[in-house]
Amino acid sequence: MLTLIKTQVWKYKSIEDSTQVELSDSVTVLVGKNESGKTAFLEALHKALPLGGAKYDYVADYPRKDLVRYRPEHVAKHYQKVVRLTFRIEKVMADKINKEVFGGEEVITSGHTFARDTTIANTNTIEFDV
């Protein structure tokens, strides 16, 4: 099993930089005034790991005030990172990875983390330290 433990959102609708948000194992609460970006934050997370094919659309999702400046970067394929999701690998998953990828050698331990970054063009990179 993988557990989402922290996340951060950049340049998505009304959000410039959410700063890093730590997620609790039990309860996480988003609190803010109306129109402060709570729904946008959750939408950004949903599109980073979509169910049902939700995807980012840079014209609709990039902050309006910066879109004209960003458009040439997007056309040149210098895509803006939108979400970083950091996951913790639990014991069952660590054991499975070690067995299937590393031939049974214990390389990944329970509690090991990795990050998945998603861009406004729906591309992903994984950061993983071994």
Sequence and secondary structure as in RCSB ss.txt:
>XXXX:A:sequence
MLTLIKTQVWKYKSIEDSTQVELSDSVTVLVGKNESGKTAFLEALHKALPLGGAKYDYVADYPRKDLVRYRPEHV
AKHYQKVVRLTFRIEKVMADKINKEVFGGEEVITSGHTFARDTTIANTNTIEFDV
>XXXX:A:secstr
 EEEEEEEEEEETTEEE   EE  SS       TTSSHHHHHHHHHHHS SSS    HHHHS HHHHHHHHHHHH
TT   EEEEEEEEE HHHHHHHHHHHHTT   S TT EEEEEEETTS EEEEE  
